[in-house]
Amino acid sequence: MKNYLWVVLLVVVAAALVAVGILRKSSGTSGRRRITVIPKETTSVYWEGVLQGARQAAEEEDVDIVWTGPDSETNRERQIQILQDAVAQNADGIVLAPNDRKALVPLVEKIHAKGIPCVIVDSAIETEKYLSFMATDNRKGGVLAARRMGEILAGQGNVLLVEWTPNSASTEARAAGFRETLAAEFPDIKIVDAQYPNPATLARSREVVEDMLTRNAKVDGVFSVSATTSAGALLALSSPGQAERGIKMIGFDTWPAVVDGVRKGQVDSLIVQNPYRMGYEGVKAVLDKLEGKDVVKYVDTGVELVTKERLADPEIQRLLSPGL
């Protein structure tokens, strides 16, 4: 009889341990759902906006988020490792900003096959096997920049295009929108030079713009497609001998020094996204899927042209200072 009772007790204990293991597998060690948010990198103001949005959604829904990403937007190998770790650690869902539209496809498709909700934010990926895509209409951002350039150059002149890095879907779309709109609507504005910084750093961005300015005696405008290259372009245009040329610059994103450049009149305007909304809606969509709710496949999170005159607008202030 005693042996029988011991067997029953062991079965009960084993069942309890299995139940705890299942709970931890689906909800993390705290018993709460855990969403892993993986940006392209973790240090810039832009990605801080994504983090603030994700945190707000997590607080509202009483879930945990794990914020982890590579040290630079071009470190695709590190981002792949982080994504693999999230799967191994049994994340309930993933919000991912892929830094390479091709390299991350196999892993994202594997995550889809496992039934883990994965929301793609900021930059596209070359597969449809994800829960939802939430991003700026990046082509529209390029269109807005081209039309502003057409306006401030009165429809004619020579411009430089400062690109970012190959296989970054978001920045490639911005460059394409800019090129296509200039060709269609402002045929007398010519892109006389276009380069990627390699490596894609602030210092190299500055060097690339300085090189293009040296090679091209007649330059009227510059469009830069990312935060880092915009900061580099501003440094190049502010250097001795360049500031006097009166070159009009349009940048992308809210690097503080570049925003200050708009305020001082050194930068004509910026194309600004809404990273806070990407993080917030991304976490919400994962949780909706886990609760059996329908989730839309694509969300346009918005894009704005910001000039000096618009800096004081409360809506623009919220975009410049995400989470406030």
C-alpha positions as CSV (number, residue, x, y, z in Angstrom):
1,M,0.0,0.0,0.0
2,K,2.8,2.4,0.9
3,N,4.5,1.6,-2.4
4,Y,1.3,2.4,-4.2
5,L,1.0,5.8,-2.4
6,W,4.6,6.6,-3.3
7,V,3.9,5.8,-7.0
8,V,0.9,8.1,-7.0
9,L,2.8,10.9,-5.3
10,L,5.7,10.6,-7.8
11,V,3.2,10.8,-10.7
12,V,1.5,13.9,-9.2
13,V,4.9,15.6,-8.7
14,A,6.0,14.7,-12.3
15,A,2.8,16.0,-13.7
16,A,3.3,19.3,-11.7
17,L,6.8,19.6,-13.0
18,V,5.7,19.1,-16.6
19,A,2.9,21.7,-16.2
20,V,5.4,24.2,-14.8
21,G,7.7,23.5,-17.8
22,I,4.9,24.0,-20.2
23,L,4.0,27.3,-18.5
24,R,7.6,28.5,-18.6
25,K,7.9,27.5,-22.2
26,S,4.8,29.5,-23.2
27,S,5.0,32.4,-20.8
28,G,8.6,32.8,-19.5
29,T,9.9,32.1,-16.1
30,S,7.8,34.8,-14.5
31,G,4.6,33.2,-15.8
32,R,4.0,36.2,-18.0
33,R,4.1,36.3,-21.7
34,R,7.4,37.4,-23.1
35,I,7.9,39.3,-26.4
36,T,11.4,39.7,-27.8
37,V,11.9,43.0,-29.7
38,I,14.9,43.0,-32.0
39,P,15.8,46.3,-33.7
40,K,18.5,46.9,-36.3
41,E,20.7,48.3,-33.6
42,T,20.1,49.6,-30.1
43,T,22.0,52.9,-29.7
44,S,20.2,55.6,-31.8
45,V,17.4,57.9,-30.9
46,Y,15.3,56.3,-33.7
47,W,15.5,52.8,-32.1
48,E,14.9,54.3,-28.7
49,G,11.5,55.3,-30.1
50,V,10.7,51.7,-31.0
51,L,11.7,50.7,-27.5
52,Q,9.5,53.3,-25.8
53,G,6.5,52.2,-27.9
54,A,7.1,48.5,-27.1
55,R,7.4,49.3,-23.4
56,Q,4.2,51.2,-23.4
57,A,2.3,48.3,-25.0
58,A,3.9,45.8,-22.6
59,E,2.9,47.9,-19.6
60,E,-0.7,48.2,-20.8
61,E,-0.9,44.4,-21.5
62,D,1.0,43.3,-18.4
63,V,3.6,41.3,-20.4
64,D,7.4,41.3,-20.5
65,I,9.6,42.4,-23.4
66,V,13.2,41.5,-24.1
67,W,15.0,44.3,-25.9
68,T,18.1,43.1,-27.7
69,G,19.9,43.9,-30.9
70,P,23.2,44.2,-32.7
71,D,25.7,47.1,-32.2
72,S,25.3,48.4,-35.7
73,E,22.6,48.2,-38.5
74,T,25.0,46.4,-40.8
75,N,25.8,43.5,-38.4
76,R,23.4,41.0,-39.9
77,E,25.3,38.0,-38.5
78,R,24.8,39.2,-35.0
79,Q,21.1,39.9,-35.6
80,I,20.7,36.4,-37.0
81,Q,22.3,35.0,-33.8
82,I,20.0,37.1,-31.6
83,L,16.9,35.9,-33.5
84,Q,18.1,32.3,-33.1
85,D,18.5,32.9,-29.4
86,A,15.0,34.3,-29.1
87,V,13.6,31.1,-30.6
88,A,15.8,28.9,-28.4
89,Q,14.6,30.8,-25.3
90,N,11.0,30.2,-26.2
91,A,9.8,33.7,-26.8
92,D,6.0,33.9,-27.1
93,G,6.4,36.3,-30.0
94,I,8.9,38.4,-31.8
95,V,9.0,42.0,-33.2
96,L,11.9,42.2,-35.7
97,A,13.4,45.0,-37.8
98,P,15.5,43.0,-40.3
99,N,18.7,44.7,-41.3
100,D,19.0,42.5,-44.4
101,R,15.9,41.8,-46.5
102,K,17.4,38.6,-47.9
103,A,19.7,37.1,-45.2
104,L,17.1,36.7,-42.5
105,V,14.5,35.1,-44.8
106,P,15.2,31.4,-43.9
107,L,15.1,32.1,-40.1
108,V,11.9,34.2,-40.3
109,E,10.3,31.4,-42.4
110,K,11.4,28.8,-39.8
111,I,9.8,30.9,-37.0
112,H,6.6,31.1,-39.0
113,A,6.6,27.3,-39.4
114,K,7.0,26.9,-35.6
115,G,3.8,29.0,-35.1
116,I,5.6,31.9,-33.3
117,P,4.0,35.2,-34.1
118,C,6.6,37.4,-35.8
119,V,5.9,41.1,-36.7
120,I,8.2,42.8,-39.1
121,V,8.8,46.5,-38.4
122,D,10.6,49.3,-40.1
123,S,12.2,47.5,-43.1
124,A,10.7,44.8,-45.4
125,I,11.9,41.2,-45.9
126,E,11.6,39.1,-49.0
127,T,9.0,36.6,-47.7
128,E,5.3,36.8,-46.8
129,K,5.7,34.3,-43.9
130,Y,5.2,36.7,-41.0
131,L,2.3,37.9,-39.0
132,S,2.3,41.6,-40.0
133,F,4.5,44.3,-41.5
134,M,4.4,47.7,-39.8
135,A,6.5,50.4,-41.3
136,T,6.9,53.8,-42.9
137,D,5.9,54.0,-46.6
138,N,9.6,54.5,-47.4
139,R,9.0,55.1,-51.1
140,K,6.6,57.9,-50.1
141,G,9.4,59.3,-47.9
142,G,11.6,59.5,-51.0
143,V,8.8,61.1,-53.0
144,L,8.3,63.8,-50.3
145,A,12.0,64.5,-50.4
146,A,12.1,64.8,-54.2
147,R,9.1,67.2,-54.3
148,R,10.7,69.3,-51.5
149,M,13.9,69.3,-53.5
150,G,12.0,70.4,-56.6
151,E,10.4,73.2,-54.7
152,I,13.6,74.6,-53.1
153,L,15.6,74.3,-56.3
154,A,12.9,75.8,-58.4
155,G,12.9,72.7,-60.6
156,Q,16.5,72.7,-61.8
157,G,19.9,71.9,-60.5
158,N,22.4,69.1,-59.6
159,V,22.0,66.9,-56.5
160,L,23.9,64.2,-54.6
161,L,22.2,61.1,-53.3
162,V,23.7,59.6,-50.1
163,E,22.6,56.0,-49.8
164,W,23.0,53.6,-46.9
165,T,23.8,49.9,-47.4
166,P,22.9,47.3,-49.9
167,N,19.9,45.0,-49.2
168,S,18.4,47.4,-46.6
169,A,14.8,47.5,-48.0
170,S,13.7,50.6,-46.3
171,T,16.6,52.9,-47.5
172,E,16.5,51.4,-50.9
173,A,12.9,52.3,-51.2
174,R,13.6,55.9,-50.1
175,A,16.3,56.2,-52.8
176,A,14.0,54.7,-55.4
177,G,11.1,57.0,-54.6
178,F,13.5,60.0,-54.8
179,R,15.0,59.0,-58.1
180,E,11.7,58.1,-59.8
181,T,9.9,61.3,-58.7
182,L,12.8,63.6,-59.8
183,A,12.8,61.9,-63.2
184,A,9.0,62.1,-63.6
185,E,8.3,65.5,-62.1
186,F,11.5,67.5,-62.2
187,P,13.5,66.4,-65.3
188,D,15.8,69.4,-65.0
189,I,17.1,68.2,-61.6
190,K,19.9,65.7,-62.1
191,I,21.4,63.2,-59.7
192,V,25.1,63.7,-60.6
193,D,26.5,61.3,-58.0
194,A,25.3,58.6,-55.6
195,Q,27.3,56.6,-53.1
196,Y,27.0,54.1,-50.2
197,P,29.4,54.6,-47.2
198,N,31.3,51.4,-46.6
199,P,31.5,50.7,-43.8
200,A,28.2,52.5,-43.0
201,T,29.5,54.7,-40.2
202,L,29.2,58.4,-39.4
203,A,32.8,59.0,-40.2
204,R,32.7,57.2,-43.5
205,S,29.4,58.9,-44.4
206,R,31.1,62.3,-44.0
207,E,34.1,61.1,-46.1
208,V,31.8,59.9,-48.9
209,V,29.9,63.2,-49.1
210,E,33.2,65.2,-49.0
211,D,34.4,63.0,-51.9
212,M,31.3,63.7,-54.0
213,L,31.5,67.4,-53.2
214,T,35.1,67.5,-54.4
215,R,34.3,65.6,-57.6
216,N,31.3,67.7,-58.5
217,A,31.9,71.4,-58.7
218,K,28.3,72.3,-59.3
219,V,26.1,70.8,-56.6
220,D,22.8,72.5,-55.5
221,G,21.2,69.9,-53.2
222,V,21.9,66.7,-51.2
223,F,19.4,64.1,-50.1
224,S,20.6,61.5,-47.5
225,V,18.4,58.4,-46.9
226,S,19.3,57.5,-43.2
227,A,20.0,59.1,-39.8
228,T,23.7,58.2,-39.9
229,T,24.3,59.4,-43.4
230,S,22.3,62.6,-42.8
231,A,24.6,63.4,-39.8
232,G,27.6,62.7,-41.9
233,A,26.3,64.8,-44.8
234,L,25.7,67.7,-42.4
235,L,29.3,67.5,-41.1
236,A,30.6,67.6,-44.7
237,L,28.4,70.5,-45.7
238,S,29.4,72.5,-42.6
239,S,33.2,72.1,-43.2
240,P,35.3,75.1,-44.3
241,G,34.8,75.9,-47.9
242,Q,31.5,74.0,-48.2
243,A,29.2,76.0,-45.9
244,E,29.5,79.0,-48.3
245,R,28.2,77.0,-51.3
246,G,24.6,77.3,-50.2
247,I,23.8,73.7,-50.9
248,K,20.3,72.6,-49.8
249,M,20.2,69.5,-47.7
250,I,17.3,67.2,-47.0
251,G,17.9,64.4,-44.5
252,F,16.0,61.4,-43.0
253,D,15.2,60.6,-39.4
254,T,15.7,62.5,-36.1
255,W,19.4,62.4,-35.3
256,P,19.6,65.3,-32.7
257,A,22.4,67.1,-34.4
258,V,20.5,67.1,-37.7
259,V,17.3,68.3,-36.1
260,D,19.4,71.1,-34.6
261,G,20.6,71.7,-38.1
262,V,17.0,72.3,-39.3
263,R,16.5,74.7,-36.3
264,K,19.7,76.6,-37.3
265,G,18.9,76.7,-41.1
266,Q,21.8,74.4,-42.0
267,V,19.4,71.6,-43.1
268,D,16.4,72.5,-45.2
269,S,14.1,69.7,-44.0
270,L,13.9,66.1,-42.7
271,I,11.7,63.2,-43.6
272,V,10.5,61.8,-40.2
273,Q,9.0,58.4,-39.3
274,N,7.0,57.2,-36.3
275,P,9.2,54.5,-34.6
276,Y,7.2,54.7,-31.4
277,R,4.1,53.5,-33.2
278,M,6.1,50.6,-34.8
279,G,7.1,49.3,-31.4
280,Y,3.7,49.8,-29.8
281,E,1.6,48.3,-32.6
282,G,4.1,45.5,-33.1
283,V,3.8,44.2,-29.5
284,K,0.0,44.7,-29.6
285,A,-0.3,42.6,-32.8
286,V,1.7,39.7,-31.4
287,L,-0.6,39.6,-28.3
288,D,-3.7,39.9,-30.5
289,K,-2.5,36.8,-32.4
290,L,-1.8,34.9,-29.2
291,E,-5.4,35.7,-28.1
292,G,-6.9,34.5,-31.3
293,K,-7.7,37.9,-32.8
294,D,-7.4,38.9,-36.4
295,V,-4.3,40.9,-37.3
296,V,-3.9,43.0,-40.4
297,K,-1.1,42.2,-42.8
298,Y,0.2,45.7,-43.3
299,V,0.2,48.9,-41.3
300,D,1.5,52.2,-42.6
301,T,2.9,54.0,-39.6
302,G,3.2,57.4,-41.3
303,V,5.8,59.7,-42.6
304,E,6.2,63.5,-42.4
305,L,8.2,66.3,-44.0
306,V,9.5,68.5,-41.2
307,T,10.8,72.0,-42.0
308,K,12.0,74.7,-39.5
309,E,8.5,76.2,-39.4
310,R,7.0,72.8,-38.3
311,L,9.4,72.1,-35.4
312,A,7.1,73.7,-32.8
313,D,4.1,71.7,-33.9
314,P,3.1,69.4,-31.0
315,E,2.6,66.4,-33.3
316,I,6.0,66.9,-34.8
317,Q,7.5,67.3,-31.3
318,R,6.1,63.9,-30.4
319,L,7.9,62.4,-33.5
320,L,11.1,64.1,-32.6
321,S,11.0,63.0,-29.0
322,P,9.4,59.5,-29.1
323,G,7.6,58.3,-25.9
324,L,7.2,61.8,-24.5
